């Protein structure tokens, strides 16, 4: 009998085992959180000793020409805190005039706009003879407040060569915002006066310089 040999199918050669990849155990980096601005209360002086030291630095720096002494700085900072304003904002917006503290009209407008009861507060019309403010307090009807150059004259604010003659449009806007704020938000701005009120129409040189630079 003839012998038949059956060839077996070739078996695939096994590939050598690959070593397992080494995974570096490095913790994932946390994303950097970007902030648009710092906390305005982060460096707020706390306590009497801290306030005195801060006020002394303010006076010695001479960077706030309208604040002459540490005692004045203390009053301004404390007053600003009662109004809910950080120290640096209060120092830039306060002016000591005839021994009293006056606040810029923009500061008063800011107090109103940041108050939760304010829905509208803006100057809608203005020129060198008048300014109109649109206002709306939550729960109350919307209205308009008009301040004219004639009213400023009646109040005795217009002096020869003074700010009202040089910058009538700006002064009308400031007066309109101030008077409207007092009429609608007396609880927010009680006791807050502008420098020209205290000085009967005159302005500190620092305020006039700011007005000229913004021209």
C-alpha positions in Angstrom: 0.0 0.0 0.0 1.3 3.4 -1.0 1.9 5.7 2.0 0.4 9.2 1.7 2.0 12.0 3.6 -0.3 14.9 4.5 1.4 18.2 4.9 0.2 20.2 7.9 -0.6 23.9 7.5 2.2 26.2 8.7 1.4 27.7 12.1 2.0 31.5 12.4 5.1 32.4 14.4 3.9 34.2 17.6 5.2 37.8 17.8 7.2 38.7 20.8 5.2 40.3 23.5 5.5 44.1 23.6 6.3 45.6 27.0 3.4 47.5 28.5 3.8 51.3 28.0 5.1 53.1 31.0 2.6 55.7 32.2 4.1 58.6 34.0 2.1 59.3 37.1 2.1 63.0 36.8 -1.0 64.8 38.2 -3.0 66.8 35.6 -2.4 70.5 35.7 -5.3 72.5 36.9 -6.5 75.2 34.6 -5.5 78.7 35.6 -8.5 80.8 36.5 -8.3 84.3 35.1 -10.0 87.1 37.0 -10.9 90.4 35.4 -10.2 92.5 38.5 -9.2 92.0 42.1 -11.5 92.2 45.1 -11.8 95.9 45.9 -12.2 95.1 49.6 -9.1 92.8 49.8 -6.8 95.6 51.1 -9.4 97.5 53.0 -8.0 98.6 56.4 -9.7 96.9 59.3 -9.6 98.2 62.9 -8.5 101.5 64.2 -4.8 100.9 64.3 -4.8 99.6 60.7 -6.9 102.6 59.6 -4.6 105.1 61.2 -1.5 103.5 59.6 -3.2 103.4 56.2 -4.4 107.1 56.5 -0.8 108.2 57.5 0.5 106.5 54.3 -2.2 108.2 52.3 -1.2 111.7 53.6 2.5 111.2 53.3 2.2 109.8 49.7 0.7 113.2 48.6 -1.0 111.3 45.8 -4.4 112.7 46.8 -3.9 116.5 46.8 -7.4 117.1 48.0 -6.7 115.1 51.2 -4.2 117.1 53.2 -3.9 115.2 56.5 -4.2 111.7 57.9 -7.2 112.8 60.0 -9.0 113.9 56.8 -8.2 110.5 55.2 -9.6 108.7 58.2 -12.9 110.6 57.9 -13.1 110.0 54.2 -12.4 106.3 54.4 -14.8 105.8 57.3 -17.5 107.7 55.5 -16.9 105.8 52.3 -17.3 102.6 54.1 -20.6 103.6 55.5 -21.7 104.3 51.9 -20.5 100.9 50.8 -17.4 102.2 48.9 -13.8 100.8 49.3 -11.2 103.1 50.6 -9.3 103.9 47.4 -12.6 104.9 45.6 -13.6 107.1 48.4 -10.2 108.8 48.5 -10.3 109.6 44.8 -13.8 111.0 44.9 -13.7 113.1 48.1 -12.7 116.7 48.3 -12.2 118.6 51.5 -13.6 122.1 51.0 -13.8 124.7 53.8 -13.3 122.0 56.3 -16.1 119.8 55.0 -16.1 116.7 52.8 -17.7 117.0 49.3 -18.2 114.2 46.9 -18.0 114.4 43.1 -21.3 114.2 41.1 -20.1 111.1 39.4 -19.7 109.5 42.8 -23.3 110.3 43.7 -24.4 108.9 40.3 -22.5 105.7 41.0 -24.1 105.3 44.4 -27.5 105.5 42.7 -26.7 103.2 39.8 -25.3 100.5 42.1 -28.3 100.6 44.4 -30.6 97.6 43.9 -33.7 99.9 43.8 -32.4 101.8 40.8 -33.8 100.8 37.4 -33.0 103.9 35.4 -30.7 106.9 36.1 -29.1 108.7 33.2 -28.8 112.1 31.5 -31.0 112.1 28.4 -30.7 115.7 27.3 -28.0 118.3 28.0 -26.5 121.5 26.7 -25.0 124.7 28.2 -28.3 125.8 29.6 -30.0 122.7 31.0 -29.8 118.9 31.7 -32.5 116.3 32.0 -32.2 113.1 34.0 -34.4 110.1 33.4 -35.0 108.1 36.6 -36.9 105.1 37.8 -36.9 103.6 41.2 -38.2 100.1 41.7 -41.9 100.2 42.6 -42.3 103.8 41.6 -43.2 105.5 38.3 -40.6 106.6 35.8 -39.9 110.4 35.6 -37.7 113.1 34.4 -35.8 115.8 36.4 -34.8 119.1 34.7 -32.1 121.4 36.0 -31.5 124.7 34.3 -28.8 127.4 34.3 -31.4 129.8 35.6 -32.0 127.7 38.6 -28.3 127.7 39.3 -28.3 131.5 39.1 -31.2 131.6 41.6 -29.3 129.4 44.0 -26.3 131.8 43.8 -23.9 129.3 42.2 -22.8 131.4 39.3 -19.8 133.5 40.1 -17.9 135.8 37.7 -15.1 133.7 36.2 -16.2 130.6 38.2 -16.8 127.0 37.1 -20.4 127.7 36.1 -19.3 130.3 33.6 -16.4 128.2 32.3 -18.1 124.8 32.2 -21.9 125.5 32.1 -22.8 122.2 30.4 -20.8 120.0 32.8 -22.1 121.9 35.8 -25.7 121.5 34.7 -25.3 117.8 34.3 -23.7 117.4 37.7 -26.4 119.5 39.4 -29.2 117.6 37.6 -27.8 114.2 38.8 -27.2 115.5 42.3 -30.7 117.0 42.7 -32.5 114.1 41.1 -30.7 111.7 43.4 -31.7 113.6 46.4 -35.3 113.8 45.3 -35.8 110.1 44.4 -33.1 108.4 46.6 -32.9 110.5 49.8 -32.1 107.4 51.8 -29.0 106.7 49.7 -27.4 110.2 49.5 -28.5 111.9 52.7 -25.7 114.3 53.8 -23.7 113.8 50.6 -22.9 117.2 49.1 -20.8 118.2 46.1 -17.9 120.6 46.5 -19.5 123.4 44.5 -22.5 123.3 47.0 -20.2 123.6 49.9 -18.2 126.4 48.3 -21.2 128.2 46.8 -20.4 127.6 43.2 -16.6 127.3 43.4 -14.7 124.1 42.7 -11.4 122.8 44.1 -8.5 123.3 41.6 -8.1 119.5 41.4 -11.7 119.1 40.1 -11.2 121.9 37.6 -8.0 120.4 36.3 -9.8 117.1 35.8 -12.6 118.8 33.9 -10.1 120.6 31.6 -8.1 117.4 30.9 -11.3 115.5 29.9 -12.2 118.6 27.8 
